[in-house]
Amino acid sequence: MTDDELDAVFGALADPTRRAILGRLAHGDASVNELTSMFAMSQPAVSRHLRVLERAGLVSRTQQGTMRLSHLEAAPLKEATDWIADYRAYWEDSFARLDALLAEADAIDSEPPCATS
């Protein structure tokens, strides 16, 4: 996935309406009218959100009779998740080092004071 494609995916995911649309499409294809009924917004506004999702590769649209159905394309989500996973490993390693440092500091704090003569 190129940087531009990754930017488009994360840009599309930045909006809660678009995330809700993807959540709905995870359960099956839907028409614009079905998606519009989920929100307090107009059909053209939902269509604009769908275009953003389509440009990001997260949604494809097909004609079925007189209806135009939107379909979730999950592959870009997987690629974005893989990108995030690399950073998750970094943070897990960082937290493990911090835990070890804190345990060491705790052990030092719990040692009895040295006797002086």
C-alpha positions as CSV (number, residue, x, y, z in Angstrom):
1,M,0.0,0.0,0.0
2,T,1.4,3.4,-0.9
3,D,1.6,6.3,1.4
4,D,-1.2,8.1,-0.5
5,E,-3.4,5.0,-0.3
6,L,-2.7,4.7,3.4
7,D,-3.5,8.4,3.9
8,A,-6.8,8.0,2.0
9,V,-7.8,5.0,4.3
10,F,-6.9,6.9,7.5
11,G,-8.6,10.0,6.2
12,A,-11.8,8.1,5.4
13,L,-11.7,6.4,8.9
14,A,-11.3,9.8,10.6
15,D,-15.0,10.5,10.3
16,P,-17.5,8.8,12.6
17,T,-20.2,8.7,10.0
18,R,-17.9,6.9,7.6
19,R,-16.9,4.4,10.3
20,A,-20.6,3.8,11.0
21,I,-21.2,3.2,7.3
22,L,-18.4,0.7,7.2
23,G,-19.8,-1.0,10.3
24,R,-23.2,-1.4,8.6
25,L,-21.6,-2.7,5.4
26,A,-19.7,-5.3,7.4
27,H,-23.2,-6.9,7.9
28,G,-24.0,-6.9,4.1
29,D,-24.4,-4.7,1.1
30,A,-26.8,-1.7,1.4
31,S,-28.3,0.9,-0.8
32,V,-27.8,4.6,-0.3
33,N,-31.4,4.9,1.0
34,E,-30.8,2.1,3.6
35,L,-27.6,3.9,4.7
36,T,-29.4,7.3,4.8
37,S,-32.0,5.9,7.2
38,M,-29.2,5.4,9.8
39,F,-28.4,9.1,10.0
40,A,-30.0,12.5,10.4
41,M,-28.6,13.7,7.1
42,S,-29.6,13.9,3.5
43,Q,-29.1,11.3,0.8
44,P,-26.6,13.5,-1.0
45,A,-24.6,13.9,2.2
46,V,-24.4,10.1,2.6
47,S,-23.5,9.8,-1.0
48,R,-20.5,12.2,-0.4
49,H,-19.3,10.0,2.4
50,L,-19.6,6.9,0.2
51,R,-17.5,8.6,-2.5
52,V,-14.8,9.3,0.1
53,L,-14.9,5.6,1.2
54,E,-14.9,4.5,-2.5
55,R,-11.8,6.7,-3.3
56,A,-10.0,5.1,-0.3
57,G,-10.8,1.7,-1.7
58,L,-13.0,0.8,1.3
59,V,-16.2,0.6,-0.6
60,S,-17.2,-0.6,-4.0
61,R,-20.6,0.0,-5.7
62,T,-22.5,-2.2,-8.0
63,Q,-25.8,-1.9,-9.8
64,Q,-28.5,-4.4,-9.0
65,G,-31.6,-3.7,-11.0
66,T,-32.6,-0.1,-10.2
67,M,-30.6,-0.1,-6.9
68,R,-27.0,0.8,-6.5
69,L,-25.5,-1.2,-3.7
70,S,-22.4,-0.4,-1.6
71,H,-20.1,-3.2,-0.6
72,L,-17.4,-3.2,2.1
73,E,-13.9,-3.9,0.7
74,A,-11.9,-5.0,3.7
75,A,-8.4,-5.4,2.2
76,P,-7.4,-1.8,2.8
77,L,-8.5,-2.1,6.4
78,K,-6.2,-5.2,6.8
79,E,-3.3,-3.2,5.3
80,A,-3.9,-0.3,7.6
81,T,-4.1,-2.7,10.6
82,D,-0.8,-4.3,9.5
83,W,0.8,-0.9,9.4
84,I,-0.5,-0.1,12.9
85,A,0.6,-3.5,14.2
86,D,4.2,-2.5,13.6
87,Y,3.8,0.3,16.0
88,R,2.0,-1.8,18.5
89,A,5.0,-4.1,18.7
90,Y,7.2,-1.0,19.4
91,W,4.9,0.2,22.2
92,E,4.7,-3.2,23.7
93,D,8.5,-3.4,23.9
94,S,8.6,0.1,25.3
95,F,6.1,-0.8,28.0
96,A,7.9,-4.0,28.9
97,R,11.1,-2.0,29.4
98,L,9.2,0.6,31.5
99,D,7.7,-2.3,33.6
100,A,11.2,-3.7,34.2
101,L,12.5,-0.3,35.2
102,L,9.6,0.3,37.6
103,A,10.1,-3.1,39.1
104,E,13.8,-2.4,39.7
105,A,13.0,1.0,41.3
106,D,10.3,-0.7,43.5
107,A,12.9,-3.3,44.6
108,I,15.4,-0.5,45.5
109,D,12.7,1.4,47.5
110,S,11.7,-1.7,49.5
111,E,15.2,-2.5,50.6
112,P,15.9,-1.8,54.3
113,P,18.1,1.1,55.0
114,C,21.8,0.4,55.5
115,A,23.0,0.5,59.1
116,T,25.6,3.0,59.8
117,S,28.1,2.9,62.6
